[in-house]
Amino acid sequence: MASITIRNLDDDIKHRLRVRAAMHGHSMEEEARAILRHAIGEADPPRNLAAAIRARVAPSNRMDLELPVREAMREPSLSGLDGL
């Protein structure tokens, strides 16, 4: 694998990259690789199961659902127990 060094990167861009990486749960290096892959049209590498689950249950993906009101339980029917 090749390596590159980016010189004279604005502090604001570095900060925004750091924030974006944190939002996606990546390191800054992995976020930069993802941005470069996207920029040149290459597909993202397959995600592992743990990363997929983490992304699915992340706080930003939560939805609060309203629970329905529960009704009282019915009394059991004893009609089938007459022969016992």
HELIX and SHEET records of a PDB file:
HELIX    1   1 ASP A   11  HIS A   24  1                                  14    
HELIX    2   2 MET A   28  ALA A   39  1                                  12    
HELIX    3   3 LEU A   49  ARG A   56  1                                   8    
HELIX    4   4 PRO A   59  ASN A   61  5                                   3    
HELIX    5   5 SER A   79  LEU A   81  5                                   3    
END                                                                             
